[in-house]
Amino acid sequence: GSPPMNLAPGMLERDGEGLAVRLGGARIPLGRRAAALPPGLAGAVTVGVRAEDIAEDGPGVSGIVLQGEVAAVEALGAETLVSFRLPEGGEMTARVGRVAASRPDAPWPFGVGA
């Protein structure tokens, strides 16, 4: 597909509240999705997110706002691709609506789908 699946470095963390992934400067709880993972699992992971599952300027389905910095904006008519850098390193691309209020080097709050 185009754009391809986003793959970014994240950190799998375990605490009293369960298992979560740290990405975009935020902690995203995995909830019941973590039940299939082996006990004691934690550390560096690669997180995959589809471009269409990234919500511009809002928490998205996760209810959590993450942070990035715009690297590039590409208007494609009915949609816009926004490439952004993550605080942990790595870059992701979001497919958003026609009017994207983003410009290079600007902070970019975003959310992710479930």
N, C-alpha and C positions, 0 to 999 in steps of 0.2 A: 504494500500500500504506500501511498504518498500523503503526507510525510510518513516515514517509517516509525515503528514503535520507539518511544523514548526510553532509553536505558541510562540510569543515573546512579551514582554511588549513594548509598544510604547506610544507616546503622540500625540493626535490629537490637532492641533493648528490652530487658525483662525487669519488672519491678513489682511492687505489691498490687498494682492495678492490672497486671498481665503483660502481654507482649505488645510492642509497638515498633513502628519504623520511624526513625528521625530523618526527615527530608525537608528541604526548603526552610530550615530554621524552626520547624515545628515537629511535634510528636503526634503521630497518627496511630491511635489504638487499633489493633487488629481484631479485637473482640473474638467472636466465635470462630473466625477464619483461622485463628492460630491453633485451634484444637488438634489439627492434624500434624503439627510440627513437633519434632522430638523435644522432650524436656531438656532444659539447660542450654538450648540453642540461643546464641546471641553473637553479635559482632557485625563485621562489614558485610553488606549485601548489595546486590544490584537490583534496583527497583524499576519495574517496567510500567509505563503509563502511556495510554493511547492519546494522541494529540486532541481528539475530540472529547476526551474525558477531563480536560483541563478547563476550568471555569475562570474567566477573566473578572478581576475585581470583586471576588466574592468567595465564600467558603465552599461552594460546590456541595455535593452530596455528603462529603465527610464532615461538614460543619466546621472545618478548621481552615484558617487562612494561612497560607505558606508565603514565603518571600523569594523573589528572584530579582534579577536586574536585566532589563531588555538589552539584547545583543543586536537584533535586527527585526524589522517589520516588513512583511511582503504582502501588499494588497493584491488579491486575486479576483476581484469583482465581487461576487456574493459572499466571499469569506476572506479572512486575513490570517496569515501565518505569523505568529510572534515567537521568535527564538529568544530564550532567556537563559542566563547563567544562574546556577544555584549557589548558595553560600558554601555548601560542602564541596563544591567543584562539580564539573559536568555542566552540560547544557541540555535543555529540553525545548521542544517546539509545541506550541498550542495552535489548534485550529479554532478561531473565534469568528464572530460575526463581521459583517462588512465594516462597521465603524469600531475600530479598535483605538482606544485613547492611549496609545503607547508610542514612546519614542526611544531611540537608542540611549543607553546608559541611565535610563530612568528606573526607579524602583518599580517592581511589578508584583502586586499581591495577586495570588491565585488560589484556587481550590481544586480538589481532585474528586472524581467520581468514586463510587463504592468499589 
